[in-house]
Amino acid sequence: MKYFMASSADSVETLSRFKKENEASFTMLSDKNGFAAKALGAYNPIGFAKRWTIYVDDNGKILKVDKSVNVRTAGQDLAENLSKLGFPKR
């Protein structure tokens, strides 16, 4: 995997604080207006993005959309899906 990014409807300030507090090493997109979520079909009409994981290859092709993300198992699920999709382990 070349790149990992998280998208959120939170403000840049909130995401910056979250990133610092959690020592996150990945890019976080502040999508307050929902433009990215809408483009990916993940926008909830209530005003926030659905909790989906979208796996994209190096050519920009969407390989899988996981619409049943469980926050308790998200890390393990992510690792398993990356392996199944053939992404190299780091």
C-alpha positions in Angstrom: 0.0 0.0 0.0 1.5 3.3 -1.0 -0.9 5.6 0.8 -3.4 5.6 3.6 -5.8 8.5 4.4 -8.6 9.1 6.7 -11.5 11.4 5.9 -13.7 13.1 8.4 -16.4 15.8 8.7 -14.4 17.2 11.6 -12.6 20.6 11.3 -8.9 20.8 10.4 -8.3 21.9 14.0 -10.0 18.9 15.5 -8.2 16.5 13.2 -4.9 18.1 13.9 -5.5 17.7 17.6 -6.6 14.1 17.1 -3.5 13.3 15.0 -1.1 14.8 17.6 -2.8 13.2 20.6 -2.8 9.8 18.9 0.5 10.1 17.2 -1.2 9.2 13.9 1.2 8.9 11.0 -1.3 9.2 8.2 -2.9 12.0 6.3 -6.4 13.1 7.5 -8.8 15.0 5.2 -11.2 17.5 6.7 -14.3 17.0 4.6 -16.6 19.4 6.4 -18.9 19.9 3.4 -19.0 16.2 2.5 -17.6 16.7 -1.0 -15.3 13.6 -0.8 -18.0 11.5 0.9 -20.6 12.5 -1.7 -18.2 11.7 -4.6 -17.6 8.2 -3.1 -21.2 7.5 -2.3 -20.5 7.5 1.4 -22.4 10.6 2.4 -25.2 10.3 5.0 -28.0 12.8 4.4 -27.9 13.6 8.2 -24.6 15.4 7.4 -21.7 13.1 7.9 -19.8 10.4 6.1 -20.6 6.8 6.6 -17.9 4.8 8.3 -16.6 2.9 5.3 -13.1 1.7 4.3 -12.3 2.1 0.6 -9.3 0.1 -0.7 -7.7 1.7 -3.8 -4.8 0.2 -5.8 -1.8 2.2 -7.1 -3.7 2.9 -10.4 -6.6 4.5 -8.5 -8.9 1.5 -9.1 -11.3 0.8 -6.2 -10.7 -2.8 -5.2 -13.1 -3.1 -2.3 -15.6 -1.0 -0.3 -16.1 -2.3 3.2 -19.4 -0.9 4.3 -19.6 -2.8 7.6 -16.7 -1.3 9.6 -16.7 -2.2 13.2 -14.6 0.2 15.3 -13.7 -2.6 17.7 -12.1 -4.8 15.0 -11.3 -2.1 12.4 -7.5 -2.6 12.6 -7.6 -6.3 12.4 -10.2 -6.2 9.6 -8.0 -3.7 7.7 -4.9 -5.9 7.9 -6.9 -9.0 6.8 -8.5 -7.1 3.8 -5.1 -5.7 2.7 -3.6 -9.2 2.8 -6.6 -10.7 0.9 -6.3 -8.0 -1.8 -2.6 -8.7 -2.3 -1.1 -5.5 -0.7 2.4 -6.3 0.5 3.1 -6.4 4.2 5.3 -3.8 5.7 
